[in-house]
Amino acid sequence: DALSSISVAYPRLGGFMDAAVEEKINTTIKTEAQSLVDSFLANYLEDTPPDAPGKNSISAGYEIAGPVRGYVTVLMNVSEFASGAAHPNPYTVSLTFNTTTGEKVLLADFFKPASAYLNILSSQSRAMVAAKLGDDGDVEWIATGTGADELNFQVAYPDTDGFHIIFNAYQVAPYVVGATEISISYSALASVLK
């Protein structure tokens, strides 16, 4: 319509041994992409005055990570813009799937039950992010964004050498810095991995 622009692309994965697994994964990806659009529509369009400058918009592309260690991850790179805002809001959403079962996997599923995996992710990532940002880093901002909370590690997935973690804009640094990416080795997580 005149107030919005929607352009969300998502993949249809193929090449799985089991057609049912492939369909399960692709159905979940499609559902998650639609959820992004639904959330955008609910958050931005209902309260937009018709005379607000610019269009509300959402766009998304994707990247595929893996398969690695029996998992494949779809990264949805999203950009939302609210009419009248100074700049868009970019963020990444990760969807990780078990390539054998087709189940969507959460971060906690990779770690031993009742283990202190969040504490290890937190301490490892805090040091890495601080080193990466150097003088541009703010100690409190980094501490909050890397705290031992699952919400801080929503974009974390298995990669070749470890868990790749993306901290979206505003999570550990100002918008101008953008997303901050690190990778924590499997050896650093060995005591808590399943």
Stockholm file with secondary structure:
# STOCKHOLM 1.0

chainA/1-194         DALSSISVAYPRLGGFMDAAVEEKINTTIKTEAQSLVDSFLANYLEDTPPDAPGKNSISAGYEIAGPVRGYVTVLMNVSEFASGAAHPNPYTVSLTFNTTTGEKVLLADFFKPASAYLNILSSQSRAMVAAKLGDDGDVEWIATGTGADELNFQVAYPDTDGFHIIFNAYQVAPYVVGATEISISYSALASVLK
#=GR chainA/1-194 SS CTTEEEEECCCCCCCCSCHHHHHHHHHHHHHHHHHHHHHHIIIIITTCCTTCSSCEEEEEEEEEEEEETTEEEEEEEEEEECTTCSSCEEEEEEEEEETTTCCEECGGGGBCTTCCHHHHHHHHHHHHHHHHHGGGCCHHHHHHHTSSCGGGGSSEEECSSEEEEEECTTTSSCGGGCCEEEEEEHHHHTTTBC
#=GC SS_cons         CTTEEEEECCCCCCCCSCHHHHHHHHHHHHHHHHHHHHHHIIIIITTCCTTCSSCEEEEEEEEEEEEETTEEEEEEEEEEECTTCSSCEEEEEEEEEETTTCCEECGGGGBCTTCCHHHHHHHHHHHHHHHHHGGGCCHHHHHHHTSSCGGGGSSEEECSSEEEEEECTTTSSCGGGCCEEEEEEHHHHTTTBC
//
